[in-house]
Amino acid sequence: MKTRVFVSLAVFLFTGVAVMAWAAGGPPAVDSNLERLGMRLYNDKNLSYNGTQSCRNCHHHFAGFADITNHVSPEVNMVSTGADGVSKGGRNAPSAAYAGFSPQLSDDSGQWVGGMFWDGRADGSTLGDPLAEQAQGPPLNPVEMNMPSKEAIIQVIRDSGYVNLWNRVFGAGSLNNVDAAYDNFGRAIAAYERSADVTKFSSKYDTASDEFTAAETRGMALFDANCASCHSTTAAFDAPATLFTNYAYANIGVPNNPAVLSEADLGLGPVVDDPNQNGKFKVPTLRNIVMTAPYSHNGYFPTLLEMVEFINDRTGYVPDVDQNIDYGEDSVGNFGLSAEEINDIVAFLATLTDE
């Protein structure tokens, strides 16, 4: 594969298919035919059974690539609504931005890392790319886009106005084998989600940290002292800057949200067949966090302030899954921060919003 070189460029190879690059001056947002194809697929409502919903509905740029409806009304819309206008998912839609750095799900001495979805079930074992595997899920999910089969999805592409672009990327005849074409469908969407149109690294934190207010500066220091063990401030996973996550899993004692699920949500445990992982969910990136309300895997907290207040002090909350929770001193729920310090952390988190 040909790798393009730009001035002040960091180049990273993902999945053996897509090349992503970030330059100080900003590269084209969508910089390859594969990414352009992925963008067309991402925005195509015909990939839902009734032509009403695309990936963008639940991962919209105005909501930090999370659900735009939830962003507007987080107190009542905690999870996404399916294409039928009625069906509801069981978990809050996370942001699609920065997800492409998450590695394949693996166990590092009892600490699981990587995979996609809140529970890591798109583990990367099939395509070698968890993000591409995740992209294959919603079109076939009966409470999401509800397409009847892979064949129906590939037929939409055959009949689309971008079929020639598909053929330029994957070759003539590449839509004949439905299973192989659906794998390429996932890869193309993943390439777009890794593009600079979605994964931007353009926040105030990235470009103007010397212009932080006093509250933002105090909040950054408090964040480093209390939050960075899970929401790492060190660049990792071959990213050009910090991702504000370690892509690991944790049970922080979030309460059950009866508006979403009446029974307990065990998260990672059933996926890896280990009760010691019950109640654990993937640590999300905090980039664009002020745009992605509501918060936690079940949307229990409608505002970022309430989420941070809970992380500071869990007193009075009953965990949905009362297993595998870290109740240790100085752990989540035991920070002992003042109201002013919590507000400072929220002010800092606002600097992570991409332009």
N, C-alpha and C positions, 0 to 999 in steps of 0.2 A: 504494500500500500504506500502510496506517495504521501509524505508528510510535508505540509506547507510550513515555511519558516517566516516569522514576522519579527520585527524589532521588539526587544524586551518581551519575548514570548516564552511562555511555558507550555510545553506540548505533552499531552497525556494520551495514551492509547487505551481505548476501552473496547472490550469484547472481541478484539480482532477485526472489527468492522468499521467502527466510527473513530475518527480522530477529532479531538477537541482541542481548541487553543484559546488562550486568553492573552491579550496584549494590553500594555499600559494605555494605549490610545483607544482600545476597544475594537475587537474584530467584528466583522459582519455578524449579525445576530444568528442567522442561519447560513452556514458556510459550506454546505455540501449538498449534493442531490439527495443523499440519504437523509440528511436532516430536513430538507425541504419536503421530501416524501413523508417523513414522520409527522411534520407539521400538518400536512393535508389530512393524514389519517386521524391525528389528534383532534382536529376540528370538524370531522365529517359526521354529522348527525345521522346520516343514512346507515351508520354502523350500529344503530339501535333499531329494535324491531318495528317501531312506528315512526322513525325519522325525526325524533324530537330531542335526542340527547347524544352528545359527544363526550369524549374525555374531558373537554374543556368545562363542561357543566360542573363537574365535581373538583376540577383542578384549574381554577380560573386565575388569570394574572392579576385581576383586581383584588383577589383574596390571597395573594402570596402563593398561588397555585394550589390552594385548598378550595373548599366548596364555597362559592359565592353566596348562595342562599343562606348557608350557616353563618357566614361572615356578617351578613346584613341583620339577621335576627337570631343570634346565638342562644337567647333564652328559650326559644321555642323550636328552633331547627338545630338539633344536636348531631344528627347524622343525615346522610344524603338521601334524597328521594329518587326512586327509580324512574325509568322512562315512562312507566304507566301513570305517573303522577300520584301514586298511592303507596307503593311498596317502599319500605325503609330498610336501610342497611343496619347491621348490628354494631358498627363502630364508626367513629368520627373519621372523615376522610383526611388523611395527612397531606402535607404539601408534596407535590411532585418535584419541586425544585431541590437540588442538591442530593436527591435520592440516588443518583447514578454513581456516587462514590462508595455506596455500601457494598461490601464484598459478599462473596458467597457465605451462607450461614455455616459457621464452624464453632466447635467447642474448644476453647482455650482454657484448659484446666478448670472446667466447671463453669466458666463464664462464656456464654454464647454471644457471638458477634455476627452481625451481617444479616443477610436475607432481606426480604421485602414484605410488606403488610405489617400491621402492628404485632403479629405473632410470628413473623419470619417464615411463613409457609411457602412463599416463593423463594426457595433457598438457593437457586442457581445451579442445581444439580442437573437440570435438563438441557438448558441452553448455555450454561456457563456464565449467565448474566441474570441476576435476580430481577433487575429492573425490566428487562425484556419479558421475563416470565410474568411479572406483575401486570404488564400491559395486556397480556393475553386474557386476563381474568374477567374484567368488567363486561366486555361485549357478550360473553356467554353466561354471565351471572343472571339468574331469573329475576332477582330484585334490583338489578341495575339496568343494563342495556337490553338484556333479554333476547338476544339473537338466538335462533333455534339451533344453529350448527356452525361449525367452521366453514362448511361449504357455502352457507348463506353469506357469511362475512366476505369470503373471497369473491363471491359473485358480485357483491357491491363494488369491490375494487375493479373487477373486470369491466363493469358498466360505468365506471367513474370517469371524470374528466382528467384524472391524473394517472390513468393506466399507462400512458406512454412514459411518464416519469418513473413509474414502478419498473417498467421493462428496461429503462436505461440503467437503473440501479441494480436490478437482480437478473436481468437477461430475458430474452424472448423465451416464452414457454414456461417461465418460472411460476406462473399461476396454475399450471396444470396439476401439480401435486399439491393437494389442499393442505396436508399436514406440514410440508416444507414451506409452503407459502405463508401459513399462519405463524410459523416460527419467524419468518422474515418480517411479518407484520409487527410482531413484538419487538424485534430488533430495530426497526425503523422508528417506532414511537420512542423507544429508549434513546435512540440517537438524538431525536429532537429534544427530549427532556434533558439531555446533557448539553444541548447547545446553549450558546450565550443569550438566546432569547428567553430561556427559562432559568438557567443556572448562571447568574450574572456576576457575582462578587462586586457589586457596584454600590454598596451601602456607605453611609457616612463613616462607619467603622473602617471600611476598606480604603476610603478616598480622602477623608477629612477628619481623622481622629484628633488632629492638632486643634480642631475647632470645637471640641467637646465643651459643653456647658459644665459648670461646677457640679451639678447633680449627675450628669452623665459620667463625669470623671470619678466621682465618689461611687457611683453605681458599678462602674467597671472594676474598681478595687474590691468592692464587696462581692461581686460576681466571681472574681478570681479566687477569693478566699473561701467561698461557700459552695459554688456551683460547678467549678471547672473540672472536678473529678469525673463527672458524667458528661457535661457539656464542654468538652475539651476546647481550650483556647490555643492549642498547639496544632499546626498543620499536620495532617496525617492522611492516610488512604490515598496517597498520590494527588491530593488536592493542592491547588496553588495558594490556598489560605485556609485558615481555620474553619471548620464546619460546625462548631459548637454542638457536637455530639461525639460519642465514642461508638455509636451504632451497636451498643450492648443492650441488655435487657434488665429491667428492674421492676420490682413491685414496691411502689411508694405509698401503698395504702389508699388508693383512690376509692371512694365509696361506690356502691352500686347505683346506677342510674335507671330507675324503674321505667322511665320514659323510653328507654332504649332496649334493655333486657331485664327480665324479671329474675332470671337465674344468674348465678355467678359466672363470670367470664374468666376462664382459666388461662387464656393467653398462650404463652410459649409452651407450657407444660405438655399438652396433648400433641403438639407438633413434634416435639423431640422425645415424646414418650417418657417423660421424667417428672414425677410429682414434685421434685425439688425445684422445678421451674414454674410451677403453677402460680398464676397471678402476675407473672412478669410480662412486660410489654416493652417494645423497642423504644429506646431513648431517642426522641426526635431532635432534628436540627432546630436551633433557635433562630436561624436566619428567617427574616420576614415574619417573626412570631407575632408581632402586634396585628398582623393582617389575617391571621388564621384561626380566629375564634370560631367555635368554642374550644376548650382545652381538655386534654387527657384523651385516652383512647375511647372513652364513652361520652365525651362532650359534657362532663358533669359541671365544669366551671365555665360560665359564660364570658368572663372577662379575664384578662391577663393578670390584673391585680389580685383577683380572687385565687387564681392558680398559684401565684407567688406567695400569697398569704398562707395557703394550705401547705406549701412546701416548707415554709418557715415554721408552722405550728399545726400539727394534725389533731390537736386536742378537740374532742367532741365529734370526730368523724369515725364512723365504723367502716373498716375496709371491706370491699367487696369480696376479696379473697384474703383471709387472715392466715396466710402461710407465706413463708419466705420473705418476710418484711424485715428490713434492717431498722431495728429500733435502737441502735447504738447511739451513744453520746456523740453530738456534733453531726449526726446523720440527718437525712431528710426528715423534717418535722420537729427538729430540735435545734434550730439555728439561733433562736432567741434574738432576732433582729427587731428593731423598733419600726414603727409605722413610717418614719422618715426614711429609714434605710431601705425598707421595702419599696417605697416610691422611687428612691434613687436607682435601685436595680431595674425597675420597670422603665425608668428614663433611659438607662443604658441599653436595655433590650430594644428600645425604639430606634437606636442607631444601627441596628442590624437589618433595617428595611432597605431593600434594593431600590435604586432610582429607576 
